[in-house]
Amino acid sequence: MIAAGEVIEGPFSVVKELVENSLDAGAEDIRISVEESGLKKIIVRDNGSGILREDIPLAIREHATSKLQRPEDLSCVKTFGFRGEALSSISSVSDFVLISRSKDEPLGARLELKGGQLSISDYAGESGTTVIVENLFYNIPARKKFLKNFKTEQRNIRETIQKIALASYNVEFSFDSDSKREFTFKKCNDLSQRLGQIFGQNILNHLYFDELVDLKVKIYGFFSRPDFLRGTRDMQFLYVNGRPIDYKFLSYHIGRAYEGIAIGGKYPVAFVFIDIPPELIDVNVHPAKKEVRLFDWKYIDSLIYSLASKVLDRSHVFSAFDLKDEITTNNPSIDHQEDELFQKNFTSKIEPHNSIYNKAEEKSDRLFETSETFSPQDIGGLSKQPLSDSKRVIGIVFGTYILVEENDNLHFIDFHAAHERMLYNSILKNMEFDTEDLLFPLEIEMTSNDVNFVMQQRNFFCNYGFDIDEFSESSVVVRTMPSFIDSAKIEILIKNMIDNLREENDNIKLKEEIAASLACHCAKRSGDSLNQEDIKALLSKVFSGDLELRCPHGRPFLFTLNKKDFERMFKR
């Protein structure tokens, strides 16, 4: 009974174990019904392969299983169950009935274990298996006392079924509670259909899908669009070979990718699936099989982060009806077509332009160094000049966003974030900078500890184009700087670099942090004037497919509104 208590935490655990057995039996139709939230009765029926009649008495024997044929199979587990503990544990704490007939036999058996009395009789019904569990924990009153109320236990059962059903989209599930149908999930062709069944089409429409494939591992999943975040982490799930897994660092690695987007207690939705050869994982870790050991968790962590980052690296298509709950119409004939779920990266016919943006990737001079500027108000000339056969700049709005028309799409580009990404990539790629001498060397006051620290790291600062000397016990003097930096920002950049050096031990991450800081402070900002050549060169990079479509801190800089959304807005 102690072992049973580890495997069977409550009615939801019984449902989980029985449903997983049905899946292992190849069932395509699984029906679950409960009474009084499973405390009175649980019934799970399936149309799987069934149990051979001669094996039915062994089904409730501890550690008896038909899923492992040889000891070596334990290192390559392909089924949900494998230890032979579930039926043994369930039958020891309940009144238990097992009815099964194999598809290969004309006659099955009915096993009944009540009050410690075992009886077996013939069964000639349909093939498949039915398990009936009544009076759960009748002989462990202490465990029964600590169960939650009916409402909570009911919710646990419902969520357990939904978790399992999501990955097993090619199986039909139905759930009844106290003779009332709670839900039915019909067979689906793919994960997205099952996701829509369980969580609703509206949530599905706010998710992106993507995948990464390596020699050993395939990882894929659905992630929030930047404008769809939740106040809790309750919609972040990880599956390994179709098995739902508890992994405490999942939210952390997804959050790293959404840094700069998910702020202020907001969290992205994530459904992550990992397919991996079974010999590379160990599922024999937790009694309820909630955890697994993988051959290299650090490698898997990097894949989770990379996949979430890849999902965000795209033009984000948003609908004028994302707030449609606040918009009503009196015309039921209007056709509200579903928004397109997945939007691929845009390709462009723009030829690379020999402008300061391209020079930035070569050891550039100061960015945007020209007397001819394009202000947010002066949009007449540029809007008439197309970028390519399919793209045309409309202008700059709010001093921040470049508007580009392309066929039936209107693109919004945050030019500060886009420029920041370009600078970041250039800094990481070259790590060499054209420098210029300051006409008047700049004195920076700081603590004596900081002065000593800067002098110890003087070569490091030189690598980034800063020539720094000690000026006094409480100050340093900067004589040269990278040519693309505004001299007014030197002091804050130097101090940020000091903080990064002290906090980050990983050399690669340190370079990334400093590159992000340099790019952020040197990029054009909202309200700055742009010239036409710079705008064209920037957009050439944005639409080339070479840039990750978000700034180094994670904020996306390209969103797209489709012509259909405008037509729906005006009820055309």
LOROTOR-364715 format. One record per residue (C-alpha): residue number from 1; residue in one letter; x, y, z. Coordinates in steps of 0.1 Angstrom, whole numbers. Each point is the difference from the previous one (the first is absolute). Example, Ala and Ser with C-alpha at 12.3 -4.5 7.8 and 13.67 -1.06 7.14 Angstrom:
residues 2
R  num  residuo     xx     yy     zz
R    1        A    123    -45     78
R    2        S     14     34     -7
END
This chain:
residues 572
R  num  residuo     xx     yy     zz
R    1        M      0      0      0
R    2        I     29     23      6
R    3        A     12     -6    -36
R    4        A    -36      6    -12
R    5        G      0     33     18
R    6        E     31     11    -21
R    7        V    -16     -9    -33
R    8        I    -36      9      8
R    9        E     -3     35     14
R   10        G    -37      4     -7
R   11        P    -28     -8    -25
R   12        F     19     19    -27
R   13        S     30    -24      4
R   14        V    -23    -30     -6
R   15        V    -14     16    -31
R   16        K     36      8    -12
R   17        E     13    -35      4
R   18        L    -31    -17    -16
R   19        V     -1     24    -30
R   20        E     38     -6     -5
R   21        N     -6    -38      0
R   22        S    -27      5    -26
R   23        L     24     20    -22
R   24        D     27    -27      4
R   25        A    -26    -25    -12
R   26        G     -5     19    -32
R   27        A    -35     13      8
R   28        E    -16     25    -24
R   29        D    -30      7     22
R   30        I      3      6     37
R   31        R    -30      8     22
R   32        I      3     12     36
R   33        S    -29      4     24
R   34        V      1      9     37
R   35        E    -25      4     28
R   36        E      6     24     29
R   37        S     32     12    -15
R   38        G     14    -36     -2
R   39        L     -3     -7     37
R   40        K    -31    -21     -4
R   41        K      7    -15    -35
R   42        I     24      2    -29
R   43        I     -5    -18    -33
R   44        V     24     -1    -29
R   45        R     -9    -18    -32
R   46        D     21     -5    -31
R   47        N      0    -19    -33
R   48        G     36     -9      2
R   49        S     17    -34     -5
R   50        G    -13    -14     33
R   51        I     17    -24     24
R   52        L      5    -37     -7
R   53        R    -23    -21     22
R   54        E     29    -19     16
R   55        D     17     33      9
R   56        I    -30     16     17
R   57        P      7    -16     35
R   58        L     36     14     -3
R   59        A    -13     35     -8
R   60        I     -4     10     36
R   61        R     32    -17     12
R   62        E     27     24     12
R   63        H     26      8    -27
R   64        A    -16    -23    -25
R   65        T      0     16    -35
R   66        S     -3    -10    -36
R   67        K     17     31    -13
R   68        L     36    -12      6
R   69        Q     10    -32    -15
R   70        R     37      0     10
R   71        P     20     18     27
R   72        E     17     21    -27
R   73        D    -33     15     -9
R   74        L      1     21     32
R   75        S     27     21    -16
R   76        C    -22      7    -31
R   77        V    -35      6     13
R   78        K    -25      8    -27
R   79        T    -32     -3     20
R   80        F    -16     22     27
R   81        G     -1    -28     25
R   82        F     27    -26      6
R   83        R      4     -7     37
R   84        G    -31    -21      6
R   85        E    -10     22     30
R   86        A    -32     18    -12
R   87        L    -26    -27      1
R   88        S     15    -16     31
R   89        S      0     33     19
R   90        I    -35      9    -11
R   91        S    -15    -34      8
R   92        S     16      1     35
R   93        V    -19     32     10
R   94        S    -34     -5    -16
R   95        D    -27    -24    -11
R   96        F     14     -9    -34
R   97        V    -15    -16    -31
R   98        L     20     -8    -32
R   99        I    -19    -12    -31
R  100        S     20     -8    -31
R  101        R      0    -20    -32
R  102        S     29     -2    -24
R  103        K     -8      5    -37
R  104        D     17    -33     -7
R  105        E    -22    -20     24
R  106        P    -37     -8     -1
R  107        L     -3      0     38
R  108        G     13     24     25
R  109        A     -3      3     38
R  110        R    -14     21     28
R  111        L     22      4     30
R  112        E    -16     14     32
R  113        L     19      9     32
R  114        K    -22     13     28
R  115        G      8      0     37
R  116        G     30    -22     -7
R  117        Q    -21    -27    -17
R  118        L     11     -9    -36
R  119        S    -23    -15    -26
R  120        I      4     -6    -37
R  121        S    -28     -9    -25
R  122        D     -4     -2    -38
R  123        Y     -7     30    -21
R  124        A    -11     -2    -37
R  125        G     -7     37     -7
R  126        E     18     24    -23
R  127        S     38      0     -2
R  128        G     18     26     20
R  129        T      3      7     37
R  130        T    -23     16     26
R  131        V     13      8     35
R  132        I    -24      9     28
R  133        V     13     15     32
R  134        E    -23      6     29
R  135        N      3     13     36
R  136        L     35     13     -5
R  137        F     22      0     32
R  138        Y    -28    -17     19
R  139        N     28    -19     20
R  140        I     22     31      4
R  141        P    -21     25     18
R  142        A     29     23      7
R  143        R      7      5    -37
R  144        K    -37      5     -7
R  145        K     -1     27     27
R  146        F     26     21    -18
R  147        L    -16      0    -34
R  148        K    -13     33    -13
R  149        N    -37      9     -4
R  150        F    -20    -15    -28
R  151        K      4     31    -22
R  152        T     38     -1      2
R  153        E      2    -37     -6
R  154        Q    -23      4    -30
R  155        R     23     27    -14
R  156        N     31    -22      6
R  157        I    -16    -28    -20
R  158        R    -11     22    -28
R  159        E     35     16     -3
R  160        T     17    -34      1
R  161        I    -21    -13    -29
R  162        Q      6     32    -20
R  163        K     37     -2      5
R  164        I      1    -36    -13
R  165        A    -24      7    -28
R  166        L     20     29    -14
R  167        A     29    -22    -10
R  168        S    -22    -29    -11
R  169        Y    -19     19    -26
R  170        N     -8    -31    -21
R  171        V    -21    -15     28
R  172        E    -36      9      9
R  173        F     -6      9     37
R  174        S    -33      5     18
R  175        F     -5     10     37
R  176        D    -33     -4     20
R  177        S     -5     12     35
R  178        D    -30    -11     20
R  179        S    -17    -11    -32
R  180        K      6     34    -17
R  181        R     22      3    -30
R  182        E     29     24      8
R  183        F     18     -1    -34
R  184        T      7    -21    -30
R  185        F     32      3    -20
R  186        K     -4    -16    -35
R  187        K     30    -14    -18
R  188        C     22     27    -16
R  189        N     24      1    -28
R  190        D     26     21     18
R  191        L      9     17     32
R  192        S    -14     34     -9
R  193        Q    -35    -15     -4
R  194        R      2    -17     34
R  195        L     13     33     15
R  196        G    -31     18    -14
R  197        Q    -23    -27     14
R  198        I     14      2     36
R  199        F      9     37      4
R  200        G    -22     17    -27
R  201        Q      6     14    -34
R  202        N      6     35     13
R  203        I     30    -11     20
R  204        L     13    -20    -30
R  205        N     -2     31    -21
R  206        H     23     18     24
R  207        L     28    -26     -2
R  208        Y     29     -6    -24
R  209        F     13    -34    -10
R  210        D     36     -9     -7
R  211        E     25    -28      2
R  212        L     37     -8      2
R  213        V     15    -33    -11
R  214        D     33    -14     10
R  215        L     17    -33     -6
R  216        K    -14    -15     32
R  217        V    -28     23     10
R  218        K    -30     16    -15
R  219        I    -16     28     20
R  220        Y    -32     19    -11
R  221        G    -29     18     15
R  222        F    -23     29      3
R  223        F      9     33     16
R  224        S    -18     33      8
R  225        R      0     29    -24
R  226        P     16     31     17
R  227        D    -35     15      6
R  228        F    -13    -32     17
R  229        L     13     -4     35
R  230        R    -16    -13     32
R  231        G      3      9     37
R  232        T     10    -36     10
R  233        R     22    -28    -13
R  234        D    -29    -25     -1
R  235        M      1     -4    -38
R  236        Q     36    -10     -3
R  237        F      4    -38     -8
R  238        L     29    -23     -9
R  239        Y     -4    -34    -16
R  240        V     28    -25     -6
R  241        N    -10    -28    -24
R  242        G    -36      8      5
R  243        R      3     -2     38
R  244        P    -10     32     20
R  245        I     30      9     22
R  246        D      4     23     30
R  247        Y     32     21     -6
R  248        K      6     29     24
R  249        F     23     18    -24
R  250        L    -23      1    -30
R  251        S    -14     34      9
R  252        Y     34     14      6
R  253        H     14     -9    -34
R  254        I    -32     11    -18
R  255        G      1     32     20
R  256        R     36      7    -12
R  257        A    -12      0    -36
R  258        Y    -30     23      9
R  259        E     22     24     20
R  260        G    -10     35     -9
R  261        I    -35    -12    -11
R  262        A    -14    -18     30
R  263        I      5     25     28
R  264        G    -20     11     30
R  265        G    -11    -34     12
R  266        K    -11    -12    -35
R  267        Y      9    -34    -14
R  268        P     -2    -16    -35
R  269        V    -21    -30     -9
R  270        A     22    -29    -11
R  271        F     -6    -36    -10
R  272        V     34    -17     -6
R  273        F      4    -35    -14
R  274        I     33    -19     -1
R  275        D      5    -32    -21
R  276        I     31    -18     10
R  277        P     13    -36     -4
R  278        P    -13    -19     31
R  279        E     34    -14      8
R  280        L     12     36      7
R  281        I    -25      6     28
R  282        D     -7    -16     34
R  283        V    -37      0     10
R  284        N      5    -22     30
R  285        V      6     30     23
R  286        H    -33     10     17
R  287        P    -26    -24     14
R  288        A    -27     18    -21
R  289        K     24      4    -29
R  290        K     -3     38      1
R  291        E     37      5     -5
R  292        V     26    -13    -24
R  293        R     37      0     -3
R  294        L     14     10    -34
R  295        F     34     -7    -14
R  296        D      9     37      2
R  297        W    -24     24     16
R  298        K     23     30     -7
R  299        Y     -3     -8    -37
R  300        I    -38     -4      2
R  301        D     -2     33     19
R  302        S     19     17    -28
R  303        L    -25    -15    -26
R  304        I    -30     13     20
R  305        Y     15     35      1
R  306        S      9     -2    -37
R  307        L    -34    -11    -10
R  308        A    -18     27     19
R  309        S     25     26    -14
R  310        K     -7    -13    -36
R  311        V    -37      3      5
R  312        L      4     37      8
R  313        D     23      5    -30
R  314        R    -27      9    -25
R  315        S    -23     27    -12
R  316        H    -28      1     26
R  317        V    -34      0    -18
R  318        F    -27     15     22
R  319        S    -37      4     -7
R  320        A    -21     31      3
R  321        F    -24    -22     18
R  322        D     24    -12     28
R  323        L    -23     20     22
R  324        K    -31    -12    -17
R  325        D    -18     -7     33
R  326        E     -3     38      2
R  327        I    -13      4    -35
R  328        T    -35    -10     -9
R  329        T    -19     -2    -33
R  330        N    -37     -1     -8
R  331        N      6    -16    -34
R  332        P      3    -38      4
R  333        S      7     -5    -37
R  334        I     35     15      4
R  335        D     25    -27     -7
R  336        H     25      0     29
R  337        Q     27    -23    -15
R  338        E     25    -16     23
R  339        D     33     18      2
R  340        E     30    -17    -15
R  341        L     18    -19     28
R  342        F     35     -3    -13
R  343        Q     18     28    -18
R  344        K     33     -7    -17
R  345        N     29     24     -3
R  346        F     -3     25    -28
R  347        T     24     -1    -30
R  348        S     10     31    -17
R  349        K     12     11    -34
R  350        I     19     29     15
R  351        E     36      2    -12
R  352        P     26      8     26
R  353        H      6     38      1
R  354        N     34     14      5
R  355        S    -10     21     30
R  356        I     13      5     35
R  357        Y    -20    -31     11
R  358        N     21    -22    -21
R  359        K     31     18     11
R  360        A     -9     -8     36
R  361        E      7    -36     -7
R  362        E     35      8    -13
R  363        K     16     24     26
R  364        S    -24     29     -6
R  365        D      2     37      4
R  366        R    -26     18     22
R  367        L    -35    -12     -7
R  368        F    -25     23    -17
R  369        E     27     25     -8
R  370        T    -17     22    -27
R  371        S    -15     34     -2
R  372        E    -30    -12    -21
R  373        T    -26    -13     25
R  374        F    -34    -14     -1
R  375        S    -22     11     28
R  376        P    -33    -16     11
R  377        Q    -19     30    -15
R  378        D     18      0    -33
R  379        I    -15    -31    -17
R  380        G     -9     13    -34
R  381        G     31     -8    -20
R  382        L      8    -34     15
R  383        S    -35    -14     -2
R  384        K      1      4    -38
R  385        Q     32    -19     -4
R  386        P     -4    -38      2
R  387        L     25    -23     17
R  388        S     -5    -28    -25
R  389        D    -27    -13    -23
R  390        S    -21    -10     29
R  391        K     10     23     29
R  392        R     -7     37      5
R  393        V      9     22     30
R  394        I    -30     20     11
R  395        G     18     19     27
R  396        I      8      2     37
R  397        V    -28      2     27
R  398        F      4     12     36
R  399        G     36      7     -8
R  400        T      7    -37      7
R  401        Y    -15    -24    -26
R  402        I      7     -3    -37
R  403        L    -30    -10    -20
R  404        V      5    -22    -31
R  405        E    -26    -12    -24
R  406        E      5    -33    -17
R  407        N    -27    -16    -21
R  408        D    -29     -5     24
R  409        N     21      5     32
R  410        L      9     31     20
R  411        H     32     -4     20
R  412        F      9     19     31
R  413        I     37      2      9
R  414        D     13     14     32
R  415        F     32     15    -15
R  416        H     18      4     34
R  417        A     -4    -37      8
R  418        A      9    -10    -36
R  419        H     31     22      0
R  420        E      9    -13     34
R  421        R      0    -36    -14
R  422        M     21     10    -29
R  423        L     27     16     22
R  424        Y     -1    -29     24
R  425        N      7    -25    -28
R  426        S     27     22    -14
R  427        I     18      4     33
R  428        L     -1    -38      7
R  429        K     11     -8    -35
R  430        N     30     24     -3
R  431        M     11      8     36
R  432        E     23     25    -16
R  433        F     -9     37     -2
R  434        D     11     31    -18
R  435        T      9     25     28
R  436        E      3     37      2
R  437        D     19     22     24
R  438        L    -20     23     22
R  439        L      8     36     -6
R  440        F     -4      5     37
R  441        P      8    -31     20
R  442        L    -29     -9     23
R  443        E      5     -4     38
R  444        I    -24    -25     17
R  445        E     -3      1     38
R  446        M     -4    -34     17
R  447        T     10    -17     33
R  448        S     36    -10      6
R  449        N    -10    -36     -3
R  450        D    -14      6    -34
R  451        V     31     19    -11
R  452        N     22    -29     10
R  453        F    -24    -25    -17
R  454        V      0     20    -33
R  455        M     38      1      0
R  456        Q      2    -37      6
R  457        Q    -24     -5    -30
R  458        R     16     27    -21
R  459        N      8    -24    -29
R  460        F    -36    -11      0
R  461        F    -13     35     -5
R  462        C     26      6    -27
R  463        N    -14    -30    -19
R  464        Y    -33     20     -2
R  465        G     17     32    -12
R  466        F      4     18     33
R  467        D     34     13     10
R  468        I     -2      7     37
R  469        D     26     12     25
R  470        E     -1      7     37
R  471        F     -5     37      7
R  472        S     -2      1     38
R  473        E     -9    -24     28
R  474        S    -37      6     -7
R  475        S     -1      5    -38
R  476        V     12    -12    -33
R  477        V      4     18    -33
R  478        V    -12    -13    -34
R  479        R     21     11    -30
R  480        T    -15    -21    -29
R  481        M    -33    -16     -7
R  482        P    -17    -21    -27
R  483        S     -9     22    -29
R  484        F    -37     -9      0
R  485        I     -6     10     36
R  486        D    -15     33     11
R  487        S     26     16     23
R  488        A    -29     11     24
R  489        K     -6    -37      8
R  490        I     36    -10      8
R  491        E     -3      2     37
R  492        I    -32    -21      3
R  493        L     15    -26    -24
R  494        I     32     -3     20
R  495        K    -18     -5     32
R  496        N    -24    -25    -15
R  497        M     31    -19    -13
R  498        I     15      0     35
R  499        D    -32    -15     14
R  500        N     -1    -27    -27
R  501        L     36     -9      6
R  502        R     -6     -5     37
R  503        E    -33    -20     -3
R  504        E      7    -23    -29
R  505        N     26    -28      0
R  506        D     -9    -16    -33
R  507        N     21     17    -26
R  508        I    -25     -5    -28
R  509        K    -29     13     20
R  510        L     22     30     11
R  511        K      6      9    -37
R  512        E    -37     -3     -7
R  513        E     -9     22     30
R  514        I     25     27    -10
R  515        A    -10     -1    -36
R  516        A    -37      4     10
R  517        S      9     30     22
R  518        L     21     16    -27
R  519        A    -27     -6    -27
R  520        C    -28     13     23
R  521        H     17     33      8
R  522        C     13      6    -36
R  523        A    -32     -8    -20
R  524        K    -22     27    -14
R  525        R    -28      9     25
R  526        S    -36      9     -3
R  527        G     -3     35    -14
R  528        D     34      0    -17
R  529        S      1     11    -36
R  530        L      9    -25    -27
R  531        N     11      5    -35
R  532        Q    -14    -19    -30
R  533        E     31    -21     -7
R  534        D      1    -11     36
R  535        I    -36    -11      0
R  536        K      4    -19    -32
R  537        A     31    -18     13
R  538        L    -16     -8     33
R  539        L    -31    -15    -17
R  540        S     23    -19    -23
R  541        K     15    -17     30
R  542        V    -33     -5     18
R  543        F    -16    -18    -30
R  544        S     31    -19    -11
R  545        G     -6    -29     25
R  546        D     35      5     15
R  547        L    -11     17     31
R  548        E    -18    -15     31
R  549        L    -31     21      0
R  550        R      3     13     36
R  551        C     24     22     18
R  552        P     28    -16     22
R  553        H    -23      4     31
R  554        G    -28    -20    -16
R  555        R    -25     27    -13
R  556        P    -13     -8    -35
R  557        F      4     28    -25
R  558        L    -21    -11    -30
R  559        F    -38     -4      1
R  560        T    -24     -4    -29
R  561        L    -36      9     -6
R  562        N    -18    -16    -29
R  563        K    -24     16    -24
R  564        K    -27    -24     10
R  565        D      1     15     35
R  566        F     -6     35    -13
R  567        E    -29    -13    -21
R  568        R    -15    -18     30
R  569        M      4     32     21
R  570        F    -19     20    -26
R  571        K    -25    -29     -6
R  572        R      8     -2    -37
END
